Amino acid sequence: MSELTGISQLATHKVANQPSSLVNINLFDSDLALKEALSREGASWAIGKAHDFGQLIGSEHCISLAFEANRYTPELKAFNRYGHRIDEVHYHPAYHQLMSIAIENEIHSIAWTNEKGGHVAHTALEFMFGQIEQGVCCPITMTYAAIPALRNQPEVAMQWEQKILSNKYDHRFIPATEKLGFTLGMAMTEKQGGSDVRANTTQAYPVNHKGAGEAYELVGHKWFCSAPMSDAFLTLAHTENGLSCFLVPRWKPDNTLNSIFIQRLKDKLGNRSNASAEIEYHQTYAIMIGEEGRGINTIIEMVHHTRLDASMAPAALMRQALIQAIHHATNRNVFGKPLIRQPLMRMVLADLAIESEAATTLLMRVARAFDESNQNTDAKMFARIAVAVSKYWLNKRAPNFIYEALEAHGGNGYVEEFIMPRLYREAPLNSIWEGSGNVICLDVLRTIEKSPEAIELFLDEVGKAGSENSYLLTTVDNLKKLLTDKDNLEKSARRITELMAISLQAALLIQHAPNEIADSFCSTRLNKDWGYTYGTLPKGVNIDKLLDRARDQ
């Protein structure tokens, strides 16, 4: 955000000791954990692209756009001035500029246009974007994640995929046939069901013939529909043979407006640049995607891929909160020396640095599993369980992490003109999106019960760290004991998922991170030589090395 250099010598005092804004920072080059992971996990070919994008998205210009897009929130225009129903949402120009940046830089498409490392590259790019603005990440994520679901209906995918992957953002409210590029959304949950989509009441009636690829009319509602100006939505509705998946375009084949009626926009805690709507279907044109009565199986691939980005979001928030806190502490003097030289503040920041690197490392390993899933059934099974574990755990860690980073700023951290309040309000969202905490933990259990080899694959991955770390061995033993207690599995679901998460994080850090990161993580998160808040690291931790690795360069 561009700030005028004003008069510092005021009539009553001199303005001093106020840190500058953290802008014009390369979010890739300054993040050693991300740089190392991009190469390690199979996307070294994307280093140049990541460098360029890190410079762009960390620029003062892009940061200013993010503030503008969240200050001037979307507005619903249900009717035009003549009384015609149009159901159009207006966004601030900054939102459209950010959408253009994301799409032109292939965040939504790069996973599908590269044979190797595409999901890793996608995750790295969106990880950087998500540090600056997460509202735009929602339509980008859904557009990215829609591809595997659409491919259940090849002839429909052929009609839509080219413009989904066009890398051209076209926000004009016109028929799809006239547009240069598409974005896609998703609308599943209803008022009475929430995550229990089998309780949905929306009905689908065939226009002529029944079955996959045929036209239907929908009648019903959806309680949450984010990015309602998308060009089409994947949605669920009941036919006489059960819950089925449909593609609902904004415009019908005759280029008339489809009857997707936006009732209102949600007034949300965070994610305010992104519109989330309540919608109704009334004789709404739709095409069935996949087998009739197996809508959950069809749309689950979209959900699976959105969970990768729902893991990305908290990791990105934590990284941005960390570098903001380090920047503030470096440029703020307290009691005669920089805040970052104060022993207790150094402990807090070092502890946060450990947590952030563990999050990034886990995220990027899971992304590699997505890349490997096409050729390897074991990798696909590992990805299925690991993304649920990471989605649960990283989102549980983010809110308190960001609160600590906010507190490190003092009063400025609580003022909306700074970025920290936006990060804090954003933190709870992705724990809810695509399955709240309990839903995710139960999903982990279902995967283990349905496919026992999944937990073996997971433990094999943890086992790659070797047998020298006693803390990790003890944690894995505790996990195995919980898994054998069949009578209490559901009650223990959160504990099981938590132990899986920290075991995998520890194993990855032992293999790939500097010793001071891995050792500190294991002694605190596994051995519990740690307090109840950040900044309670044990003696002997190399604070200097932790902060040197984490700080922006």
C-alpha positions in Angstrom: 0.0 0.0 0.0 1.4 3.3 -1.1 2.0 5.6 1.8 2.8 9.3 1.6 6.0 10.2 3.5 4.4 12.8 5.8 5.7 15.3 8.2 7.4 13.6 11.2 8.1 16.7 13.2 4.7 17.6 14.6 3.8 20.5 16.8 3.8 18.4 20.0 6.2 15.5 19.2 8.3 13.8 16.6 7.0 10.6 15.0 9.7 8.0 15.6 10.2 4.3 16.2 7.4 3.3 13.8 8.4 0.4 11.6 7.7 0.8 7.8 5.3 -1.4 5.9 6.7 -4.8 4.8 6.4 -4.4 1.0 8.5 -5.1 -2.1 9.7 -8.4 -0.7 10.2 -11.5 -2.8 8.0 -14.0 -1.1 9.8 -16.9 -2.8 13.5 -15.9 -2.4 13.0 -14.9 1.2 11.4 -18.2 2.2 14.1 -20.9 2.4 11.7 -23.7 3.5 9.5 -23.0 0.4 12.5 -22.8 -2.0 13.9 -26.1 -0.8 10.6 -27.8 -0.9 9.8 -26.7 -4.4 12.9 -28.5 -5.7 12.7 -31.4 -3.4 9.1 -32.3 -4.1 9.5 -32.4 -7.8 9.0 -28.9 -9.4 12.5 -27.5 -9.8 11.5 -26.5 -13.3 9.2 -23.9 -11.7 11.9 -22.1 -9.7 12.2 -19.2 -12.2 8.4 -18.8 -12.3 8.2 -18.9 -8.5 10.9 -16.3 -8.3 9.1 -13.9 -10.7 5.8 -14.5 -9.0 7.2 -14.0 -5.5 8.5 -10.6 -6.6 5.2 -9.6 -8.2 2.9 -10.7 -5.4 5.1 -9.3 -2.7 5.1 -5.9 -4.4 3.6 -2.7 -2.8 1.2 -2.6 -5.7 -0.3 -6.1 -5.1 -0.4 -5.6 -1.3 -2.3 -2.4 -1.9 -4.8 -4.2 -4.2 -5.5 -6.7 -1.4 -6.3 -4.0 1.1 -8.6 -2.3 -1.4 -10.4 -5.6 -2.4 -11.2 -6.2 1.3 -12.1 -2.6 2.1 -14.7 -2.4 -0.7 -16.6 -5.6 -0.5 -18.8 -7.2 -3.1 -22.4 -5.9 -3.6 -25.4 -7.7 -4.9 -27.5 -6.2 -7.7 -30.5 -8.5 -7.9 -32.4 -6.3 -10.4 -31.6 -3.8 -13.0 -33.1 -0.4 -13.1 -36.0 -1.7 -15.3 -37.0 -4.3 -12.8 -35.5 -7.3 -14.6 -33.9 -9.9 -12.4 -30.1 -10.1 -13.2 -28.5 -11.5 -10.0 -25.2 -9.8 -10.6 -22.5 -9.3 -8.0 -20.3 -6.2 -8.4 -16.7 -6.4 -7.2 -14.1 -3.6 -6.6 -11.7 -3.3 -9.5 -8.9 -4.4 -7.2 -10.5 -7.8 -6.9 -10.6 -8.2 -10.7 -6.9 -7.1 -10.9 -6.0 -9.8 -8.4 -8.0 -12.4 -10.2 -6.2 -11.5 -13.4 -2.8 -11.8 -11.7 -3.7 -15.2 -10.3 -5.1 -16.6 -13.6 -2.4 -15.1 -15.8 0.2 -16.7 -13.6 -1.5 -20.1 -14.0 -2.3 -20.8 -10.4 -5.5 -22.5 -11.4 -4.1 -24.4 -14.4 -0.5 -25.3 -13.8 -1.3 -28.6 -12.1 -3.1 -29.8 -15.2 -0.7 -28.5 -17.9 2.5 -30.1 -16.6 3.1 -33.8 -16.3 5.5 -33.6 -13.4 5.3 -31.4 -10.3 2.2 -29.5 -11.4 0.4 -29.7 -8.0 3.6 -28.8 -6.2 4.0 -25.7 -8.4 0.4 -24.8 -8.0 0.7 -25.1 -4.2 3.8 -23.0 -4.1 2.3 -20.2 -6.2 -1.0 -20.1 -4.3 0.9 -20.3 -1.0 2.6 -17.0 -1.9 -0.7 -15.5 -3.2 -2.5 -16.6 -0.1 -0.1 -14.6 2.1 -1.4 -11.4 0.5 -5.1 -12.1 -0.2 -7.1 -15.2 0.4 -10.5 -14.2 -0.8 -9.4 -14.5 -4.4 -7.9 -17.9 -3.6 -11.5 -19.3 -3.3 -12.5 -19.0 -6.9 -9.0 -19.9 -8.0 -9.1 -23.1 -5.9 -12.5 -24.1 -7.1 -11.6 -23.6 -10.7 -8.5 -25.7 -10.2 -10.3 -28.4 -8.3 -13.3 -28.7 -10.8 -11.2 -30.3 -13.5 -11.1 -33.9 -12.1 -14.8 -33.8 -11.3 -15.7 -32.6 -14.8 -13.6 -35.3 -16.4 -16.2 -37.8 -15.1 -18.2 -36.6 -18.1 -15.7 -36.3 -20.9 -17.9 -34.6 -23.5 -18.8 -31.9 -21.0 -15.1 -31.5 -20.0 -14.2 -31.0 -23.7 -16.7 -28.1 -23.9 -15.4 -26.4 -20.7 -11.8 -27.4 -20.1 -10.1 -25.3 -22.8 -11.3 -22.0 -21.4 -10.9 -23.1 -17.8 -7.2 -23.6 -18.6 -6.9 -20.5 -20.9 -5.1 -18.4 -18.3 -7.3 -15.5 -19.4 -9.5 -13.8 -16.8 -12.8 -12.6 -18.3 -15.1 -11.2 -15.6 -17.7 -9.9 -18.1 -21.3 -11.0 -17.3 -22.0 -12.5 -20.7 -22.7 -16.0 -22.1 -19.9 -18.5 -21.9 -19.7 -18.8 -25.7 -18.5 -15.2 -25.8 -15.9 -15.4 -23.0 -12.2 -15.8 -23.2 -11.8 -17.8 -20.0 -14.0 -19.5 -17.4 -14.0 -19.7 -13.6 -15.9 -22.4 -11.8 -17.6 -22.6 -8.4 -19.2 -25.2 -6.1 -22.5 -25.2 -4.2 -23.3 -28.3 -2.0 -24.5 -27.4 1.4 -28.1 -26.5 2.4 -29.7 -25.0 5.4 -30.9 -28.2 7.0 -27.8 -30.3 6.4 -24.5 -28.5 6.2 -21.8 -31.1 5.9 -24.5 -33.8 5.9 -25.2 -33.4 2.1 -27.3 -36.6 2.1 -29.9 -34.5 3.9 -30.1 -32.1 0.9 -33.6 -31.6 -0.5 -32.8 -30.0 -3.9 -34.5 -32.0 -6.6 -33.5 -32.6 -10.3 -35.9 -33.5 -13.0 -34.9 -34.7 -16.5 -35.8 -32.4 -19.4 -35.9 -35.2 -21.9 -33.7 -38.2 -21.2 -32.3 -39.4 -17.9 -28.7 -40.1 -17.0 -25.2 -38.8 -17.3 -24.6 -36.0 -19.7 -28.3 -35.2 -20.0 -30.1 -31.9 -19.3 -32.1 -31.5 -16.0 -34.0 -28.8 -14.2 -33.2 -28.2 -10.6 -35.5 -26.9 -7.8 -34.2 -26.1 -4.4 -31.6 -24.0 -2.6 -27.9 -23.8 -1.5 -27.0 -22.1 1.8 -23.4 -21.3 0.8 -22.3 -20.6 -2.8 -19.0 -18.8 -2.9 -17.8 -16.8 -5.9 -21.4 -16.6 -7.3 -20.2 -14.9 -10.5 -18.4 -18.0 -11.6 -19.3 -19.2 -15.1 -20.6 -22.5 -13.8 -21.0 -24.5 -10.6 -20.8 -28.1 -9.6 -23.7 -28.9 -7.3 -25.7 -31.8 -5.8 -29.4 -32.6 -6.2 -31.6 -35.7 -5.8 -33.0 -37.6 -8.7 -35.3 -40.7 -8.3 -32.1 -42.7 -8.1 -30.4 -40.7 -5.4 -28.0 -37.8 -4.9 -26.3 -36.8 -8.2 -23.8 -34.3 -9.4 -24.6 -31.5 -11.9 -22.9 -28.7 -13.7 -25.0 -25.5 -13.5 -23.9 -22.8 -16.0 -24.8 -19.1 -15.4 -26.1 -19.0 -18.9 -28.2 -21.6 -20.8 -27.3 -23.0 -24.2 -29.6 -20.5 -25.9 -27.6 -17.7 -24.3 -30.3 -16.6 -21.9 -29.6 -16.1 -18.2 -30.1 -19.3 -16.1 -32.4 -19.1 -13.2 -29.8 -19.0 -10.4 -31.4 -16.6 -7.9 -29.0 -15.0 -5.4 -31.0 -14.3 -2.3 -28.3 -12.3 -0.4 -24.6 -12.2 0.3 -23.2 -13.4 3.6 -21.8 -10.9 6.0 -18.7 -12.9 7.0 -16.1 -12.6 9.7 -13.3 -12.7 7.1 -12.6 -13.6 3.5 -14.5 -10.4 2.8 -13.2 -9.7 -0.7 -14.9 -12.9 -1.9 -18.7 -13.0 -2.2 -20.5 -15.9 -0.5 -24.1 -16.2 -1.5 -27.4 -17.9 -0.6 -29.0 -19.1 -3.8 -32.2 -20.7 -5.0 -32.7 -22.9 -8.1 -36.1 -22.7 -9.8 -36.3 -24.6 -13.1 -32.6 -24.1 -13.3 -30.8 -25.7 -16.3 -28.1 -28.3 -15.4 -26.2 -31.1 -16.9 -25.7 -34.4 -15.0 -22.0 -35.1 -14.4 -21.1 -38.7 -13.7 -23.3 -41.7 -12.8 -26.8 -41.0 -11.5 -27.2 -41.5 -7.8 -23.4 -41.3 -7.2 -23.1 -37.6 -7.0 -20.9 -37.7 -3.8 -18.4 -40.0 -5.5 -18.3 -37.7 -8.5 -17.9 -34.4 -6.7 -15.5 -35.9 -4.1 -12.6 -35.4 -6.4 -13.3 -31.7 -6.4 -13.5 -31.8 -2.6 -10.3 -33.7 -2.4 -8.4 -31.1 -4.4 -9.9 -28.2 -2.5 -8.6 -29.8 0.7 -5.1 -29.4 -0.6 -5.7 -25.6 -0.9 -7.5 -25.6 2.4 -4.2 -26.9 3.8 -2.3 -24.3 1.9 -4.3 -21.4 3.4 -3.3 -21.7 7.1 0.3 -22.4 6.1 0.3 -19.2 4.0 -1.3 -17.2 6.8 1.2 -18.5 9.3 4.2 -17.6 7.1 2.9 -14.1 6.5 2.1 -13.5 10.1 5.6 -14.7 11.0 7.5 -12.4 8.6 5.3 -9.5 9.7 6.1 -10.1 13.3 9.9 -10.5 12.6 9.8 -7.3 10.5 8.1 -5.3 13.2 10.4 -6.7 15.9 13.5 -5.9 13.8 12.5 -2.2 13.3 10.9 -1.4 16.7 13.1 -0.4 19.6 12.1 -1.2 23.1 14.0 -0.5 26.3 17.0 0.7 24.4 17.4 -2.0 21.8 15.5 -3.6 18.9 12.6 -5.7 20.0 14.1 -8.7 18.1 17.1 -8.5 20.5 14.9 -8.9 23.5 15.4 -12.5 24.8 11.7 -13.3 25.5 10.5 -11.9 22.1 13.2 -13.9 20.4 11.8 -17.1 22.1 8.3 -16.3 20.8 9.5 -15.6 17.2 11.7 -18.7 17.1 8.9 -20.9 18.3 6.6 -19.5 15.6 9.4 -20.1 13.1 9.5 -23.7 14.0 5.7 -24.1 13.6 5.6 -22.2 10.3 8.4 -24.3 8.7 6.7 -27.5 9.9 3.5 -26.4 8.2 5.2 -25.5 4.9 7.1 -28.8 4.8 4.0 -30.9 5.4 2.0 -29.0 2.8 4.5 -29.4 0.1 4.9 -33.1 0.7 1.2 -33.6 0.4 1.2 -31.7 -2.8 3.8 -34.1 -4.2 1.5 -37.0 -3.3 -1.2 -35.4 -5.6 1.3 -35.3 -8.4 2.2 -38.9 -7.9 -1.4 -40.1 -7.7 -1.9 -40.4 -11.4 0.6 -43.2 -11.8 0.7 -44.7 -8.4 -2.2 -46.1 -6.4 -0.2 -46.1 -3.2 0.5 -42.4 -3.7 -3.2 -41.8 -4.3 -4.2 -43.5 -1.1 -1.5 -41.6 0.8 -2.7 -38.3 -0.6 -6.3 -39.1 0.4 -5.4 -39.6 4.0 -2.5 -37.1 4.3 -4.5 -34.2 2.9 -7.2 -34.7 5.4 -4.7 -34.9 8.2 -2.9 -31.7 7.1 -6.1 -29.9 6.4 -7.3 -30.6 10.0 -4.0 -29.9 11.8 -2.8 -26.8 10.0 -6.1 -25.1 10.4 -6.1 -25.9 14.1 -2.7 -24.3 14.5 -3.3 -21.1 12.5 -5.6 -19.0 14.7 -3.5 -19.1 17.9 -0.3 -18.7 15.9 -1.6 -15.6 14.2 -2.8 -14.2 17.5 0.7 -14.5 18.9 2.1 -12.7 15.8 -0.5 -10.1 16.1 0.3 -9.5 19.8 4.0 -9.0 18.9 2.9 -5.9 17.1 1.4 -4.3 20.2 -1.5 -2.0 19.5 -0.8 -1.7 15.8 -1.6 -5.3 15.4 -5.2 -4.6 16.4 -5.7 -1.8 13.9 -7.5 -2.6 10.6 -5.1 -0.4 8.6 -2.5 -3.0 9.1 -2.6 -6.6 7.7 -2.7 -8.5 11.0 -6.4 -8.1 11.7 -7.2 -9.5 8.3 -5.0 -12.5 8.8 -6.6 -13.1 12.1 -10.1 -13.0 10.8 -9.1 -15.2 7.9 -7.6 -17.9 10.2 -10.8 -19.9 11.2 -12.3 -20.2 7.7 -10.5 -23.2 6.2 -11.1 -25.3 9.2 -14.8 -25.0 8.3 -14.5 -25.1 4.5 -14.6 -28.6 2.9 -15.4 -30.3 6.2 -15.0 -28.9 9.7 -12.6 -30.5 12.3 -14.8 -33.4 13.4 -15.9 -34.2 9.9 -12.3 -34.4 8.8 -11.2 -36.6 11.7 -14.1 -39.0 11.0 -13.1 -39.0 7.4 -9.6 -40.1 8.4 -11.1 -43.0 10.4 -13.3 -44.0 7.5 -10.3 -44.1 5.2 -8.4 -46.3 7.7 -11.3 -48.6 8.2 -12.2 -48.9 4.5 -8.6 -49.2 3.4 -6.3 -50.5 6.2 -3.4 -50.2 3.9 -3.7 -46.4 4.0 -2.5 -46.2 7.6 0.4 -48.6 6.7 1.4 -46.3 3.8 1.2 -43.4 6.1 3.4 -45.0 8.8 5.8 -46.1 6.1 6.2 -42.5 5.1 6.8 -41.5 8.7 9.3 -44.4 9.0 11.5 -42.9 6.3 12.9 -40.7 9.1 14.6 -43.7 10.6 14.7 -45.0 14.1 17.1 -42.7 15.9 14.7 -40.2 17.2 13.2 -41.6 20.4 10.5 -38.9 20.6 9.2 -39.8 17.2 9.2 -43.5 18.0 7.3 -42.9 21.2 4.7 -40.8 19.3 4.2 -43.5 16.7 3.8 -46.1 19.4 1.1 -44.0 21.1 -0.7 -43.6 17.7 -0.6 -47.4 17.1 -2.1 -48.0 20.6 -5.0 -45.7 19.8 -5.6 -47.3 16.5 -5.9 -50.8 18.1 -8.5 -49.6 20.6 -11.4 -50.3 18.3 -14.1 -49.5 20.9 -13.0 -45.9 21.3 -11.8 -45.0 17.8 -14.5 -42.3 17.2 -13.9 -40.8 20.6 -10.1 -40.7 19.9 -10.5 -39.4 16.3 -9.0 -36.0 17.0 -6.1 -37.4 19.0 -5.4 -39.9 16.3 -5.4 -37.2 13.6 -3.2 -35.0 15.7 -0.6 -37.7 16.3 -0.6 -38.5 12.6 0.0 -34.9 11.8 2.9 -34.2 14.2 4.5 -37.6 13.4 4.6 -36.8 9.7 5.8 -33.2 10.3 8.5 -34.5 12.6 9.6 -37.2 10.1 9.8 -34.7 7.2 11.7 -32.2 9.3 14.2 -34.9 10.4 14.8 -35.8 6.8 14.9 -32.4 5.2 15.2 -29.4 7.6 18.3 -28.2 9.5 19.0 -30.0 12.7 18.0 -27.1 14.9 14.5 -27.0 13.3 13.9 -30.8 13.5 15.4 -31.2 17.0 13.4 -28.3 18.4 10.2 -29.5 16.8 10.6 -33.0 18.2 11.6 -32.0 21.7 8.6 -29.6 22.0 5.8 -31.0 19.9 6.5 -34.6 20.5 8.3 -34.8 23.9 6.2 -32.0 25.3 9.2 -30.1 26.7 7.2 -27.0 26.1 4.6 -24.8 27.8 1.1 -24.0 26.8 1.9 -20.9 24.7 4.5 -20.0 22.1 7.7 -18.7 23.5 8.3 -21.5 26.0 11.1 -23.4 24.2 13.5 -25.4 26.4 17.1 -24.4 27.1 19.6 -25.2 24.4 17.5 -24.2 21.4 19.6 -22.3 18.8 17.5 -19.2 18.6 19.9 -17.3 16.3 19.8 -20.0 13.6 16.0 -20.4 13.8 15.5 -16.7 13.3 18.1 -16.3 10.6 16.4 -19.0 8.6 13.0 -17.6 9.0 13.6 -13.9 8.5 13.0 -12.2 5.2 16.2 -11.5 3.2 
